[in-house]
Amino acid sequence: MAIDQNSIESMEKGLASRVRSRLNQAVKVIVETKERGGKVVAVVGSGPNIHEGVSTLIAELIHKGIIDGVSTSSAVINHEMAGTLEKVKRFDGVAFGFSPEKLPSDGQFEVSLISEARLEAYQREIHIDLGLYRKMRRAKGNTIIKVAGNMAYPTGLRTERLAREVLALARRSGVPFEEMVGYGADPHTMIGAGAKHHVPVLVTVPQLVGGGEVGLAIGDSLSISERCQRIASLMAEADVIIESALALSQEIHDGPFELFTGHGIWSDWEGGWTYSLRDKKIVRIDLDPNLDKAWTRERKTSMVSDAVHKGLPKTKFMRIPFRMEMSGFARIPGSLPIVGDIGEVWPILATKVADALDIKLDFMSYKQSLPAGEKAREWIVRRVNPVDRERMFAASRQLTPRTFEKETP
């Protein structure tokens, strides 16, 4: 997919001067880190990162060696398992004949508009009521592009069923759910790119149980303690952490193994392993202007630290709506807030970093409201495929310890 340089330049010109300045600072830090062989990790939240094509862009950055690890949500894993984005038709479920009690609050139902070939492939895995499916496709409704594998029939149901099989394989092979499913995932997904390049892609504990059965299976694939340890190890190895549209990040800024702002003091006290964010560079892309206010006040007057020292509620002390993760973020010396739309910031950031490192990117996302953004979303629908179950099973056979295999008599 050719890069639309005009759209990149247009988005950059539309940024406020402060945002542009912060973004250039972030580019400088990332480029310097990669030039000396350091690591960059992305910590991303759910919906917006999928809708804006950011997760697909991060997959591309993994392929190009720019991103060295990802922490995300179970909902994102769910969507990537189903192909990231898909076309669905939304229609009145009650008028169609479904009981209102069985439908979401808006009464709408969704049907996946998939090809006959994909429908046949799904039929080899799960039972699909073809008569019902075709009737749904004929129903009057609105056709939209949205996150894949969510509420639409049969894509969502197929993903739910597949999650149980992935869990069994992951447990048998002793790997996280995210890694196992990545072996069958499209390379344009973060889980697919991560599996291909042995780059960890892990779900954070606060974002663990979204995405229905997928979230539950991810949670069951590792103990909470092991998941926290793996995420902490990922952060410990990172020189730069990029946070994107993230609602919760306690494990990073207040985790059980982090020593600078978190509760790692007790792990250290007991002789356990810890790491520190003291010297990390953390770039947070966020639309909340209160993040910038908290960060700025800490830089000018140590107001966040004072609230901690005095044991005062930060919301009342600073007179702003204060989210928990703002506390740790604001107090980390190397943190940098970029208050802006991830649909604009990520493409500009990725383009500038790639150009500085003389790396050619083969995919680029754009703000979805732009024509280039619409084309990128259409491209994802057409080109990014759901998990290939057979390919995943084949990979699992290579991972399974011999002790689990039965010899033929």
Long-range contacts (C-beta under 8 A, 24 or more apart in sequence): 1-362, 1-363, 1-364, 1-376, 1-379, 3-351, 3-361, 3-364, 4-364, 4-366, 4-372, 4-375, 7-347, 7-366, 7-370, 7-371, 7-372, 7-373, 8-347, 8-348, 8-351, 8-364, 8-366, 10-370, 11-344, 11-347, 11-348, 11-366, 11-367, 11-370, 12-348, 14-344, 15-340, 15-344, 15-345, 15-348, 16-340, 19-338, 19-339, 19-340, 19-345, 22-336, 22-337, 22-338, 23-338, 23-340, 23-345, 23-348, 23-349, 23-352, 24-352, 25-336, 26-242, 26-283, 26-336, 26-338, 26-349, 27-349, 27-352, 27-353, 27-356, 29-240, 29-281, 29-283, 29-336, 30-66, 30-240, 30-242, 30-283, 30-349, 30-353, 31-353, 31-356, 31-357, 33-239, 33-240, 33-281, 34-65, 34-66, 34-353, 34-357, 35-357, 38-239, 38-240, 39-68, 39-69, 39-237, 39-238, 39-239, 39-240, 40-66, 40-67, 40-68, 40-238, 40-239, 40-240, 40-241, 40-242, 41-67, 41-68, 41-69, 41-70, 41-71, 41-234, 41-235, 41-237, 41-238, 41-240, 41-241, 41-242, 42-67, 42-69, 42-70, 42-71, 42-241, 42-242, 42-244, 43-70, 43-71, 43-72, 43-204, 43-241, 43-242, 43-243, 43-244, 43-246, 43-249, 43-252, 44-70, 44-71, 44-72, 44-73, 44-76, 44-243, 44-244, 44-245, 44-246, 45-72, 45-73, 45-76, 45-207, 45-244, 45-245, 45-246, 45-247, 46-72, 46-73, 46-75, 46-76, 46-207, 46-210, 46-245, 46-247, 47-75, 47-147, 47-245, 48-245, 48-342, 48-343, 49-76, 49-244, 49-245, 49-342, 50-76, 50-79, 50-80, 50-84, 50-85, 50-147, 51-85, 51-146, 51-147, 51-368, 51-377, 52-341, 52-342, 52-343, 52-346, 52-365, 52-367, 52-368, 52-373, 53-343, 53-365, 53-366, 53-368, 53-373, 53-376, 53-377, 53-380, 54-244, 54-245, 54-342, 54-343, 54-346, 54-365, 55-79, 55-80, 55-84, 55-189, 55-190, 56-84, 56-188, 56-189, 56-363, 56-365, 56-376, 56-380, 56-384, 57-346, 57-347, 57-350, 57-363, 57-364, 57-365, 58-190, 58-193, 59-187, 59-188, 59-189, 59-190, 59-192, 59-193, 59-363, 60-188, 60-193, 60-350, 60-361, 60-362, 60-363, 60-364, 61-350, 61-361, 62-190, 62-193, 62-194, 62-197, 62-199, 63-187, 63-193, 63-196, 63-197, 63-362, 64-354, 64-359, 64-361, 65-359, 66-350, 66-353, 66-354, 66-357, 66-359, 67-199, 68-199, 68-237, 68-238, 69-194, 69-199, 69-200, 69-201, 69-202, 69-234, 69-237, 69-238, 70-190, 70-194, 70-199, 70-200, 70-201, 70-202, 71-201, 71-202, 71-203, 71-204, 71-231, 71-234, 71-235, 71-252, 72-190, 72-201, 72-202, 72-203, 72-204, 72-207, 73-203, 73-204, 73-207, 73-210, 73-211, 74-203, 74-207, 74-208, 74-209, 74-210, 74-211, 74-214, 74-215, 74-218, 74-219, 75-147, 75-207, 75-210, 75-211, 75-214, 75-215, 76-190, 76-211, 77-177, 77-178, 77-181, 77-191, 77-203, 77-211, 77-214, 77-218, 78-149, 78-150, 78-159, 78-210, 78-211, 78-212, 78-214, 78-215, 79-147, 79-148, 79-149, 79-150, 79-211, 80-185, 80-186, 80-189, 80-190, 80-191, 80-192, 81-149, 81-159, 81-162, 81-163, 81-181, 81-185, 81-191, 81-214, 81-386, 81-387, 82-148, 82-149, 82-150, 82-155, 82-156, 82-158, 82-159, 82-386, 82-387, 83-148, 83-149, 83-155, 83-186, 83-380, 83-381, 83-384, 83-385, 83-386, 84-147, 84-148, 84-186, 84-188, 84-189, 84-380, 84-384, 85-145, 85-146, 85-147, 85-148, 85-377, 85-380, 85-381, 85-384, 86-112, 86-113, 86-114, 86-145, 86-146, 86-147, 86-148, 86-149, 86-152, 86-155, 86-381, 87-112, 87-113, 87-143, 87-144, 87-145, 87-381, 88-112, 88-113, 88-143, 88-144, 88-146, 88-152, 89-113, 89-136, 89-137, 89-139, 89-141, 89-142, 89-143, 90-141, 90-142, 90-144, 91-136, 91-139, 91-140, 91-141, 91-142, 92-139, 92-140, 92-141, 96-136, 96-139, 104-151, 109-136, 109-151, 109-153, 110-146, 110-150, 110-151, 110-152, 110-153, 110-156, 111-136, 111-137, 111-139, 111-152, 111-153, 112-148, 112-152, 112-153, 112-154, 112-155, 112-156, 113-137, 113-143, 114-155, 118-386, 119-154, 122-154, 122-155, 122-158, 125-158, 125-161, 125-162, 125-389, 126-154, 126-157, 126-158, 126-161, 128-154, 145-377, 145-378, 145-381, 148-386, 149-211, 149-386, 155-386, 156-212, 158-386, 159-212, 159-213, 159-214, 159-386, 160-212, 160-213, 160-214, 161-213, 162-387, 162-389, 163-212, 163-213, 163-214, 163-216, 163-217, 164-213, 164-217, 165-389, 166-217, 166-392, 167-217, 167-220, 167-221, 169-392, 169-393, 169-396, 170-221, 171-220, 171-221, 172-396, 172-400, 172-404, 173-396, 173-399, 173-400, 173-401, 174-401, 175-399, 176-202, 176-218, 176-221, 176-222, 176-227, 176-230, 177-217, 177-218, 177-221, 177-222, 178-202, 178-203, 178-218, 180-221, 180-392, 180-395, 180-396, 180-399, 181-387, 181-392, 183-391, 183-392, 183-395, 183-396, 184-387, 184-388, 184-389, 184-390, 184-391, 184-392, 184-393, 184-395, 185-387, 185-388, 185-392, 186-384, 186-385, 186-386, 186-387, 188-363, 188-380, 188-383, 188-384, 189-384, 195-395, 200-230, 200-234, 202-227, 202-230, 202-231, 202-234, 203-227, 204-231, 204-248, 204-249, 204-251, 205-231, 205-250, 205-251, 206-247, 206-248, 206-249, 206-250, 206-251, 207-247, 207-248, 228-255, 228-256, 228-257, 229-257, 231-255, 232-256, 232-257, 232-258, 232-275, 233-275, 235-275, 235-277, 235-280, 236-275, 238-280, 239-280, 239-281, 240-280, 240-281, 240-282, 240-283, 241-280, 241-281, 241-282, 241-283, 242-282, 242-283, 242-284, 242-285, 243-282, 243-283, 243-284, 243-285, 243-286, 243-329, 244-285, 244-342, 244-346, 245-285, 245-286, 245-287, 245-342, 246-284, 246-286, 246-325, 248-324, 248-325, 249-325, 249-328, 249-329, 250-324, 250-325, 252-277, 252-325, 252-328, 253-277, 253-325, 253-327, 253-328, 253-329, 253-332, 254-324, 254-325, 254-327, 254-328, 260-332, 261-327, 261-328, 261-331, 261-332, 262-328, 277-328, 277-332, 278-332, 278-333, 279-333, 279-334, 280-332, 280-334, 281-334, 281-335, 281-336, 282-329, 282-332, 282-334, 282-335, 282-336, 283-335, 283-336, 283-338, 284-329, 284-335, 284-336, 284-337, 284-338, 285-338, 285-340, 285-342, 285-345, 285-346, 286-337, 286-338, 286-339, 287-339, 287-340, 287-341, 288-323, 288-339, 289-339, 290-320, 290-321, 290-322, 290-323, 290-326, 291-323, 291-326, 291-329, 291-337, 291-339, 292-337, 292-339, 293-318, 293-320, 294-318, 294-320, 294-322, 294-326, 294-327, 294-329, 294-330, 295-326, 295-329, 295-330, 295-335, 295-337, 297-330, 298-330, 298-331, 304-330, 304-331, 305-331, 341-367, 343-367, 343-368, 343-369, 343-373
